[in-house]
Structure formats: structure tokens, C-alpha cells
Amino acid sequence: MDAPSTNPPGDIQAWIYKAEEDFRTATTMVRKRKEPVPDNVCFCAQQCIEKYLKAFLVLHRIHFPKIHDLLALLDFAVDIDTELEILRDDMNFLSPFAVEFRYPGENATVEESKDAVKVMRRVRRTLRTKLNLGDA
């Protein structure tokens, strides 16, 4: 996918483009066996889903604050589509990777990074369906 040209921040395609970059990074880096980078994998998995949620909210013209909390973003999304409530446990798992694991004190394991990618794939599939994008 080519980078979008001069898209405003509220443009759905710009959010999807950024989400897909995070998706590709997480799925590539999780396979790294020599010198793995689980913190970065988990961060990218969380970022992918955050950006897909924001694309969903932009589609529905819902204003949201500049936050990384997937549970808070999910609350906005559930107001639009109650079926998304099934994602709550997945959001709870991914949400800490936005900030807590980016600084010294918390470290993700390789196993957690594998789990984060599995969760990311599952949630991405659901959100892409809700955005009428299909399963790419």
C-alpha cells in the first residue's frame, strides 16, 4: 500500500494506512528468533488496534480524545455497535502495551509478544469487517 498523500488527521484511509504499518511491523518482528524485540512487537500490536478503532470512530464521526487507552476507545465504539463488546478482553490485554511497556520497569516476554500478535490479528479482522475492508 502506498503512503497516502496529504490526508487530514480525520481521514479514515490515513488511520488504516498507519494501522497496517503497525500490523506489518508486529507480524514481521514477532518472527525474529535471534535478538527478539517483544516490547516493540507488543507496542505495534497495540498501536495497530488503536488506529483501527480510531478509523472506526472517524467513520462514524465520533470525536475522541488523544488517548492510547483501548478500553476507553472501545467504549466509544460500543456506543455505535454493541457487537464490539466481545473485544473487551482483547483490549484489556493489549492496552498496557501502549505506555507501560515502553519505558524501563516493564518488559514483555516472547510468549506475550506471540499472544499480542494473535490478539491483534483477531481484533483487526473484526474491525476490518466493521469498516467494510474485508480480510487482507
Kinemage of the C-alpha trace (Angstrom):
@kinemage 1
@onewidth
@group {chain A} dominant
@subgroup {mainchain}
@vectorlist {calphas} color= white
{ca met a 1} P 0.000 0.000 0.000
{ca asp a 2} L 1.419 3.410 -0.921
{ca ala a 3} L 1.573 6.173 1.660
{ca pro a 4} L -1.466 8.441 1.460
{ca ser a 5} L -0.803 11.943 0.180
{ca thr a 6} L -1.866 14.979 2.227
{ca asn a 7} L -4.640 13.226 4.132
{ca pro a 8} L -6.145 15.170 7.032
{ca pro a 9} L -5.892 13.542 10.520
{ca gly a 10} L -9.581 12.618 10.385
{ca asp a 11} L -9.209 10.690 7.143
{ca ile a 12} L -10.104 7.023 7.561
{ca gln a 13} L -7.604 5.868 4.945
{ca ala a 14} L -4.767 7.636 6.782
{ca trp a 15} L -5.664 5.795 10.010
{ca ile a 16} L -5.852 2.478 8.147
{ca tyr a 17} L -2.509 3.092 6.434
{ca lys a 18} L -0.829 3.700 9.814
{ca ala a 19} L -2.594 0.682 11.351
{ca glu a 20} L -1.353 -1.533 8.541
{ca glu a 21} L 2.222 -0.316 9.037
{ca asp a 22} L 1.982 -1.368 12.679
{ca phe a 23} L 0.426 -4.676 11.626
{ca arg a 24} L 3.270 -5.431 9.224
{ca thr a 25} L 5.889 -4.443 11.781
{ca ala a 26} L 4.409 -6.622 14.535
{ca thr a 27} L 3.927 -9.652 12.278
{ca thr a 28} L 7.454 -9.338 10.888
{ca met a 29} L 9.234 -8.695 14.172
{ca val a 30} L 7.439 -11.460 16.109
{ca arg a 31} L 9.218 -13.989 13.854
{ca lys a 32} L 12.633 -12.651 14.854
{ca arg a 33} L 14.309 -15.504 16.761
{ca lys a 34} L 17.767 -14.045 17.150
{ca glu a 35} L 17.651 -10.988 19.403
{ca pro a 36} L 13.832 -10.818 19.681
{ca val a 37} L 12.122 -7.494 20.438
{ca pro a 38} L 8.953 -8.446 22.352
{ca asp a 39} L 8.324 -4.962 23.785
{ca asn a 40} L 8.263 -3.494 20.282
{ca val a 41} L 6.079 -6.291 18.927
{ca cys a 42} L 3.544 -5.758 21.698
{ca phe a 43} L 3.620 -1.973 21.204
{ca cys a 44} L 2.997 -2.305 17.463
{ca ala a 45} L 0.166 -4.789 18.071
{ca gln a 46} L -1.494 -2.328 20.448
{ca gln a 47} L -0.908 0.571 18.046
{ca cys a 48} L -2.438 -1.339 15.126
{ca ile a 49} L -5.665 -1.891 17.039
{ca glu a 50} L -5.719 1.641 18.450
{ca lys a 51} L -5.557 3.059 14.934
{ca tyr a 52} L -8.217 0.679 13.603
{ca leu a 53} L -10.512 1.699 16.464
{ca lys a 54} L -9.884 5.357 15.670
{ca ala a 55} L -10.649 4.706 11.981
{ca phe a 56} L -13.948 3.134 13.055
{ca leu a 57} L -14.761 6.169 15.196
{ca val a 58} L -13.824 8.586 12.387
{ca leu a 59} L -16.083 6.640 10.013
{ca his a 60} L -18.961 7.227 12.409
{ca arg a 61} L -17.987 10.866 13.021
{ca ile a 62} L -17.334 10.281 16.722
{ca his a 63} L -14.940 12.721 18.377
{ca phe a 64} L -12.410 11.048 20.647
{ca pro a 65} L -9.644 12.424 22.854
{ca lys a 66} L -5.935 11.910 22.112
{ca ile a 67} L -5.580 8.748 24.192
{ca his a 68} L -3.986 5.338 23.858
{ca asp a 69} L -6.433 3.521 26.173
{ca leu a 70} L -8.078 0.838 24.063
{ca leu a 71} L -10.802 0.251 26.653
{ca ala a 72} L -11.832 3.912 26.565
{ca leu a 73} L -11.819 3.903 22.752
{ca leu a 74} L -13.821 0.679 22.773
{ca asp a 75} L -16.455 2.354 24.964
{ca phe a 76} L -16.985 4.949 22.223
{ca ala a 77} L -17.161 2.188 19.587
{ca val a 78} L -19.622 0.076 21.581
{ca asp a 79} L -21.977 3.055 21.699
{ca ile a 80} L -22.139 2.705 17.901
{ca asp a 81} L -22.011 -1.082 17.583
{ca thr a 82} L -22.732 -3.222 20.644
{ca glu a 83} L -21.308 -6.314 18.908
{ca leu a 84} L -17.844 -4.867 19.540
{ca glu a 85} L -18.269 -5.562 23.254
{ca ile a 86} L -16.853 -9.048 22.550
{ca leu a 87} L -13.458 -7.363 22.078
{ca arg a 88} L -13.227 -6.102 25.675
{ca asp a 89} L -10.933 -8.868 26.980
{ca asp a 90} L -8.634 -8.430 23.981
{ca met a 91} L -8.491 -4.661 24.546
{ca asn a 92} L -7.727 -5.243 28.205
{ca phe a 93} L -4.800 -7.470 27.199
{ca leu a 94} L -3.343 -5.091 24.586
{ca ser a 95} L -3.939 -1.733 26.269
{ca pro a 96} L -0.957 -1.792 28.702
{ca phe a 97} L 1.481 -2.186 25.814
{ca ala a 98} L 0.812 1.416 24.707
{ca val a 99} L 2.735 3.072 27.511
{ca glu a 100} L 3.686 0.806 30.417
{ca phe a 101} L 5.990 -1.419 28.363
{ca arg a 102} L 7.647 1.465 26.509
{ca tyr a 103} L 9.766 2.522 29.488
{ca pro a 104} L 12.067 0.764 31.961
{ca gly a 105} L 10.301 -1.270 34.607
{ca glu a 106} L 8.072 -3.497 32.488
{ca asn a 107} L 9.209 -5.998 29.890
{ca ala a 108} L 7.137 -8.190 27.617
{ca thr a 109} L 8.121 -11.794 27.121
{ca val a 110} L 8.467 -13.503 23.762
{ca glu a 111} L 5.355 -15.515 24.649
{ca glu a 112} L 3.406 -12.320 25.400
{ca ser a 113} L 4.505 -10.899 22.058
{ca lys a 114} L 3.199 -14.007 20.281
{ca asp a 115} L -0.085 -13.681 22.168
{ca ala a 116} L -0.268 -9.966 21.326
{ca val a 117} L 0.053 -10.735 17.623
{ca lys a 118} L -2.657 -13.409 17.836
{ca val a 119} L -4.979 -10.960 19.581
{ca met a 120} L -4.085 -8.202 17.113
{ca arg a 121} L -4.912 -10.471 14.155
{ca arg a 122} L -8.277 -11.453 15.648
{ca val a 123} L -9.315 -7.890 16.542
{ca arg a 124} L -8.007 -6.499 13.244
{ca arg a 125} L -10.163 -8.999 11.350
{ca thr a 126} L -13.254 -7.889 13.282
{ca leu a 127} L -12.567 -4.185 12.833
{ca arg a 128} L -11.743 -4.544 9.139
{ca thr a 129} L -15.103 -6.275 8.710
{ca lys a 130} L -16.838 -3.412 10.512
{ca leu a 131} L -15.016 -0.968 8.223
{ca asn a 132} L -16.099 -2.977 5.140
{ca leu a 133} L -12.464 -3.656 4.232
{ca gly a 134} L -12.513 -7.427 4.085
{ca asp a 135} L -9.805 -9.662 5.452
{ca ala a 136} L -6.457 -8.651 3.943
